[in-house]
């Protein structure tokens, strides 16, 4: 017996359809969840603001990682390699790997 793929209807509200720009992310975790804080920080400032917090189970976060990897590969095959430029003056801006130990020391 062949199963038909399940179709989901996803609602996108007006506010959500505008999107949120983020150039900085913090990721922390516990044994039961992974927390993504998406923020904006502007050059020359010492303070950023979190605009969105996403909380996932570790299993859902790993599934999200695989989906993101797959979509980046598709993007690069269509538009070319995404280059990451490391500029000395931008060290405090961008996406960084955050470890739980770093959070506990704060």
C-alpha distance (Angstrom), angle and dihedral (degrees) to the residues before:
residue distance angle dihedral
X1 . . .
X2 3.81 . .
X3 3.79 117.7 .
X4 3.78 119.1 -142.2
X5 3.80 115.5 -133.2
X6 3.78 111.8 -101.7
X7 3.80 113.4 -111.6
X8 3.79 118.0 -142.9
X9 3.77 125.4 -159.0
X10 3.80 109.1 -147.9
X11 3.78 120.0 -165.6
X12 3.80 117.5 -144.6
X13 3.78 113.2 -164.5
X14 3.80 123.4 -145.7
X15 3.81 94.0 -107.5
X16 3.81 93.3 47.2
X17 3.80 92.3 47.4
X18 3.81 89.2 64.0
X19 3.81 89.7 64.1
X20 3.78 129.1 -150.9
X21 3.79 122.2 -99.2
X22 3.79 115.4 -136.7
X23 3.79 130.4 179.5
X24 3.79 97.3 169.2
X25 3.79 132.5 47.9
X26 3.76 134.9 -175.9
X27 3.79 121.2 -159.7
X28 3.79 123.5 -166.3
X29 3.77 130.5 164.3
X30 3.76 147.5 -166.3
X31 3.81 127.3 -165.6
X32 3.81 90.4 -86.8
X33 3.82 105.6 35.3
X34 3.78 146.3 26.1
X35 3.80 117.3 -144.5
X36 3.81 122.7 -154.2
X37 3.81 117.0 -165.6
X38 3.81 112.2 -168.0
X39 3.80 112.8 -160.1
X40 3.77 144.2 164.6
X41 3.75 124.1 -129.1
X42 3.78 123.3 177.7
X43 3.82 125.2 -143.6
X44 3.77 112.7 -94.7
X45 3.79 94.7 23.7
X46 3.77 128.3 106.9
X47 3.77 96.0 -154.1
X48 3.79 133.1 65.6
X49 3.78 132.1 -176.1
X50 3.80 129.1 -133.0
X51 3.80 110.2 -131.0
X52 3.78 99.4 176.2
X53 3.81 136.9 20.5
X54 3.79 119.6 -163.9
X55 3.81 119.5 -169.8
X56 3.81 119.3 -164.8
X57 3.75 139.4 169.0
X58 3.81 112.4 -107.3
X59 3.82 89.0 -110.3
X60 3.81 92.8 53.7
X61 3.81 91.2 44.8
X62 3.82 90.4 54.0
X63 3.81 90.9 47.9
X64 3.82 88.1 49.8
X65 3.83 89.9 50.6
X66 3.81 91.1 53.2
X67 3.82 91.6 48.0
X68 3.82 90.7 48.5
X69 3.83 91.8 49.3
X70 3.81 90.8 49.8
X71 3.80 92.5 49.4
X72 3.81 93.3 46.9
X73 3.82 88.9 53.1
X74 3.82 89.6 51.2
X75 3.81 90.9 47.1
X76 3.81 92.4 50.1
X77 3.79 92.7 47.2
X78 3.80 88.7 55.1
X79 3.82 101.9 36.5
X80 3.82 105.5 18.8
X81 3.78 134.5 -104.3
X82 3.79 117.6 -31.4
X83 3.79 106.5 -127.0
X84 3.77 120.9 -150.2
X85 3.78 112.9 -149.8
X86 3.78 117.0 -158.4
X87 3.79 108.7 -154.5
X88 3.80 119.1 -175.9
X89 3.81 93.1 -134.6
X90 3.80 92.5 52.5
X91 3.82 97.4 56.3
X92 3.81 92.4 117.1
X93 3.78 95.0 48.7
X94 3.78 126.5 73.1
X95 3.74 139.9 38.7
X96 3.78 116.8 -36.7
X97 3.76 135.6 -178.2
X98 3.78 109.4 -110.7
X99 3.77 121.5 -161.9
X100 3.79 125.9 -152.6
X101 3.82 89.2 -124.9
X102 3.82 90.2 59.3
X103 3.81 90.5 53.3
X104 3.82 92.4 48.9
X105 3.83 92.2 52.1
X106 3.84 91.7 55.5
